[in-house]
């Protein structure tokens, strides 16, 4: 009896068992929770139940998992990504009521997709600052040195609307046009190999700026959540950068 085929079969079985054991061990490992992920969770949850700056509304209470795949990214790094990289970028900030509506949902979609990172930039101090002086809009802060470059890089996703270009409101309720287009938040952009393949601004139409019911201070309905989830899933599909695990 030739025992060589038997040895070969046994060797294959041993190798397969080793692979299975390794894969099982790896799949059971706890995901690495980074400082960025903890920071992201803390910054958003810290405002739960707090009043907004004007004292007119209460911030929506939200919960962000510790493992959320958030990676803080600078304007310089975003420009590099826009030049030749691939990833999902989230422009937002914790005080934004629309951001508080959609952030937990976006995180959940990203976690379910297997995408390695949700690139996040806090826009609080990135954009220009304006104020009215004698009824005339005056730029009082030019923002981050690379903000104008961001406007150029993402020109195709900046939507012109009744509030964009950016407007100021005077004491009589008059809206004064600054004539500056702006990256409004939340904006989510999918970039693949340096090309924008999809984007979405705000949440759903009922919560968009100018809505008389001010729905952006409330929770999204189940139907609105499903609508927004489908939008984010489409952005992730456009990336075509899902993590594939063999075991």
C-alpha distance (Angstrom), angle and dihedral (degrees) to the residues before:
residue distance angle dihedral
X1 . . .
X2 3.78 . .
X3 3.82 107.2 .
X4 3.80 96.2 -173.7
X5 3.83 94.6 88.9
X6 3.81 89.3 49.7
X7 3.80 91.4 51.6
X8 3.77 90.3 49.0
X9 3.80 91.6 50.8
X10 3.81 91.4 47.7
X11 3.81 91.1 49.0
X12 3.80 90.5 51.4
X13 3.81 90.4 49.9
X14 3.79 91.8 49.8
X15 3.81 91.6 49.8
X16 3.80 92.1 47.8
X17 3.79 90.7 48.8
X18 3.79 89.8 51.4
X19 3.79 91.8 49.8
X20 3.79 91.6 47.8
X21 3.79 92.1 49.2
X22 3.79 91.8 48.4
X23 3.79 92.7 48.3
X24 3.78 92.4 46.6
X25 3.78 91.0 50.0
X26 3.80 92.2 48.6
X27 3.80 93.6 47.2
X28 3.80 90.6 53.8
X29 3.78 94.4 52.4
X30 3.80 115.2 112.0
X31 3.82 112.8 -109.3
X32 3.78 114.8 -106.4
X33 3.80 111.5 -104.5
X34 3.80 109.7 -152.1
X35 3.80 132.3 -155.9
X36 3.82 88.7 -110.4
X37 3.81 91.2 56.2
X38 3.79 92.5 50.1
X39 3.80 91.3 45.9
X40 3.82 91.0 50.8
X41 3.79 91.9 51.0
X42 3.81 93.6 45.4
X43 3.81 95.8 47.9
X44 3.79 93.7 52.2
X45 3.80 98.5 39.5
X46 3.82 93.0 45.6
X47 3.83 89.1 73.3
X48 3.80 95.8 52.4
X49 3.80 109.0 134.0
X50 3.82 93.4 -0.4
X51 3.80 123.8 132.6
X52 3.77 119.3 -106.5
X53 3.81 119.4 -112.7
X54 3.81 92.6 -92.0
X55 3.79 92.2 48.8
X56 3.80 91.3 -126.5
X57 3.79 101.5 110.7
X58 3.79 142.1 27.6
X59 3.79 118.3 -119.1
X60 3.80 114.1 -111.4
X61 3.81 113.6 -105.1
X62 3.78 110.3 -121.4
X63 3.79 137.2 171.9
X64 3.80 124.4 -141.1
X65 3.83 120.5 -169.9
X66 3.80 116.8 -121.5
X67 3.78 89.6 -123.0
X68 3.82 100.3 58.0
X69 3.84 103.5 135.6
X70 3.81 92.6 -124.4
X71 3.79 114.2 159.1
X72 3.81 116.9 -173.8
X73 3.78 111.3 -132.4
X74 3.81 131.6 -170.0
X75 3.82 126.3 -133.8
X76 3.81 88.5 -107.7
X77 3.81 91.1 54.1
X78 3.79 91.4 46.7
X79 3.80 90.3 54.5
X80 3.80 89.5 51.4
X81 3.80 89.8 50.0
X82 3.80 90.5 49.1
X83 3.80 89.1 51.4
X84 3.79 99.5 55.0
X85 3.80 112.3 -25.0
X86 3.79 138.1 101.8
X87 3.79 127.4 -132.7
X88 3.78 150.5 95.7
X89 3.83 116.0 -84.8
X90 3.78 123.9 -161.7
X91 3.81 117.1 -162.2
X92 3.81 109.0 -164.2
X93 3.79 148.6 107.4
X94 3.82 133.4 -137.9
X95 3.83 97.7 -112.7
X96 3.81 92.5 56.8
X97 3.84 109.3 104.5
X98 3.81 92.3 -151.4
X99 3.81 89.5 51.9
X100 3.78 89.7 52.5
X101 3.79 89.5 52.6
X102 3.77 96.0 52.9
X103 3.82 108.4 26.8
X104 3.84 98.2 84.2
X105 3.80 89.7 46.8
X106 3.81 93.7 48.5
X107 3.81 90.8 49.1
X108 3.80 90.5 50.9
X109 3.80 92.3 50.2
X110 3.81 91.1 49.0
X111 3.81 92.3 48.9
X112 3.79 91.7 50.1
X113 3.79 92.1 47.5
X114 3.79 96.4 56.6
X115 3.81 92.6 -127.3
X116 3.79 108.6 159.0
X117 3.80 98.4 -137.6
X118 3.78 143.3 17.9
X119 3.79 103.5 -152.7
X120 3.80 108.1 -144.3
X121 3.80 132.3 -170.6
X122 3.81 121.9 -173.8
X123 3.80 103.8 -139.0
X124 3.83 95.5 -165.9
X125 3.81 95.3 110.3
X126 3.80 100.2 15.4
X127 3.79 101.9 82.9
X128 3.79 129.6 67.8
X129 3.81 120.5 -88.1
X130 3.80 122.5 -134.7
X131 3.79 136.5 -173.7
X132 3.78 136.3 175.6
X133 3.79 117.0 -105.5
X134 3.80 113.7 -175.9
X135 3.78 88.2 -19.6
X136 3.79 93.3 -53.5
X137 3.84 122.1 113.0
X138 3.81 110.2 -119.7
X139 3.80 125.5 -174.1
X140 3.81 105.4 -127.0
X141 3.80 96.9 177.1
X142 3.79 127.1 27.0
X143 3.78 91.4 -152.1
X144 3.78 124.1 -142.1
X145 3.84 114.7 -4.3
X146 3.81 89.2 -118.6
X147 3.81 97.6 45.2
X148 3.79 93.7 98.8
X149 3.80 88.6 50.7
X150 3.81 88.9 53.1
X151 3.79 89.6 52.9
X152 3.80 89.4 54.4
X153 3.81 94.8 44.0
X154 3.82 92.8 50.0
X155 3.79 98.1 34.2
X156 3.81 90.9 121.3
X157 3.81 93.3 60.5
X158 3.80 98.5 42.1
X159 3.78 103.8 103.9
X160 3.79 121.6 -145.0
X161 3.80 108.7 -135.0
X162 3.81 141.2 148.7
X163 3.82 87.7 -76.3
X164 3.80 98.1 36.9
X165 3.06 116.1 99.8
X166 3.78 85.4 55.8
X167 3.82 116.5 -98.9
X168 3.79 133.7 -159.5
X169 3.81 124.2 -152.6
X170 3.79 122.1 -136.7
X171 3.82 128.0 -148.9
X172 3.80 91.2 -87.5
X173 3.79 93.5 53.3
X174 3.80 94.9 -104.4
X175 3.79 115.0 147.4
X176 3.81 114.2 -131.7
X177 3.80 118.3 -159.3
X178 3.83 115.8 -134.0
X179 3.83 88.8 -170.3
X180 3.81 89.0 -134.4
X181 3.78 119.1 128.5
X182 3.78 110.4 -139.9
X183 3.81 141.4 -159.6
X184 3.78 99.0 -118.8
X185 3.79 121.9 -160.1
X186 2.89 140.8 -84.0
X187 3.78 94.7 35.5
X188 3.79 120.9 155.9
X189 3.81 118.3 -165.3
X190 3.80 129.3 -172.2
X191 3.81 115.3 -152.2
X192 3.79 124.7 -172.7
X193 3.80 121.0 -174.4
X194 3.79 90.7 -20.5
X195 3.80 94.6 -49.7
X196 3.80 124.8 110.1
X197 3.81 105.8 -123.5
X198 3.81 98.6 173.9
X199 3.79 145.6 -9.1
X200 3.79 142.5 -178.2
X201 3.81 131.4 -163.2
X202 3.83 126.5 -155.9
X203 3.80 118.7 -13.4
X204 3.84 118.8 -84.8
X205 3.83 129.5 -21.8
X206 3.81 94.1 -100.8
X207 3.80 89.8 62.0
X208 3.80 98.7 41.9
X209 3.82 119.0 121.7
X210 3.77 113.1 -80.2
X211 3.78 94.4 34.1
X212 3.82 104.6 141.9
X213 3.79 92.9 -143.0
X214 3.81 93.3 57.2
X215 3.79 90.9 -137.6
X216 3.78 91.1 168.9
X217 3.81 89.1 83.7
X218 3.80 91.2 57.9
X219 3.78 133.5 69.1
X220 3.78 117.2 -90.7
X221 3.78 115.5 -105.7
X222 3.79 119.3 -114.1
X223 3.81 90.5 -102.7
X224 3.82 91.4 49.5
X225 3.79 90.9 49.7
X226 3.79 91.1 52.0
X227 3.79 90.4 48.5
X228 3.80 92.2 50.9
X229 3.81 92.9 43.1
X230 3.81 89.8 55.4
X231 3.81 90.2 51.4
X232 3.81 92.7 52.3
X233 3.80 92.4 44.9
X234 3.79 88.8 54.0
X235 3.82 89.9 53.4
X236 3.78 90.5 51.7
X237 3.79 92.0 48.4
X238 3.79 88.6 53.5
X239 3.78 89.7 57.2
X240 3.81 91.5 57.1
X241 3.79 87.4 -159.7
X242 3.79 104.1 122.1
X243 3.79 120.0 151.9
X244 3.82 110.3 -113.3
X245 3.80 116.7 -157.5
X246 3.79 118.8 -164.3
X247 3.79 93.9 -158.3
